[in-house]
């Protein structure tokens, strides 16, 4: 069974984070909501408390196929400030899959993971991208990196990742179940 670790920090964008977990689970993918905070409870940018499945240090990332970075502020900056997150993202970018939405793709740019690649993000956060990397598209997949521009793209972003790691049948199952 494919597996995805969705990293959550205080200030995350609720819909970007929870849509990914929802779509993955509906599609038969093991999705773990992982707190990078000292407790399992994280608080969204709109002050919505969410209890995560596990703490960062409880996860064996070798068991996962993809790491997901939700956007939102200060959630994305909190992710970037955590060296453990940066290390995992770099490792996954080299060997597995990384997905980031809204503000979070700036992390990929700052970690020099977008050299020779294309990506998108919420307008204004592309300043960390190398020249020519920013597509301005709603969702961009370049090899093992999937990025999206913002909250309204949460569903297409999640479905693109689902297609990548679980295939078209998983996407069809989810699309039918949610009347897409």
Rosetta blueprint (number, residue, H / E / L):
1 X L
2 X L
3 X E
4 X E
5 X E
6 X E
7 X E
8 X E
9 X L
10 X L
11 X L
12 X L
13 X L
14 X H
15 X H
16 X H
17 X H
18 X H
19 X H
20 X H
21 X H
22 X H
23 X H
24 X H
25 X H
26 X H
27 X L
28 X L
29 X L
30 X E
31 X E
32 X E
33 X E
34 X E
35 X E
36 X L
37 X L
38 X L
39 X L
40 X L
41 X E
42 X E
43 X E
44 X L
45 X L
46 X L
47 X L
48 X L
49 X E
50 X E
51 X E
52 X L
53 X L
54 X E
55 X E
56 X H
57 X H
58 X H
59 X L
60 X L
61 X H
62 X H
63 X H
64 X L
65 X L
66 X E
67 X E
68 X E
69 X E
70 X L
71 X L
72 X L
73 X L
74 X L
75 X H
76 X H
77 X H
78 X H
79 X H
80 X H
81 X H
82 X L
83 X H
84 X H
85 X H
86 X H
87 X H
88 X H
89 X H
90 X H
91 X H
92 X H
93 X H
94 X H
95 X H
96 X L
97 X E
98 X E
99 X E
100 X E
101 X E
102 X L
103 X L
104 X L
105 X H
106 X H
107 X H
108 X H
109 X H
110 X H
111 X L
112 X L
113 X L
114 X L
115 X L
116 X L
117 X L
118 X L
119 X E
120 X L
121 X L
122 X L
123 X L
124 X L
125 X H
126 X H
127 X H
128 X H
129 X L
130 X L
131 X L
132 X L
133 X L
134 X E
135 X L
136 X L
137 X L
138 X L
139 X E
140 X E
141 X E
142 X E
143 X L
144 X L
145 X E
146 X E
147 X E
148 X E
149 X L
150 X L
151 X H
152 X H
153 X H
154 X H
155 X H
156 X H
157 X H
158 X H
159 X H
160 X H
161 X H
162 X H
163 X H
164 X H
165 X H
166 X H
167 X L
168 X H
169 X H
170 X H
171 X H
172 X H
173 X H
174 X H
175 X H
176 X H
177 X H
178 X L
179 X L
180 X L
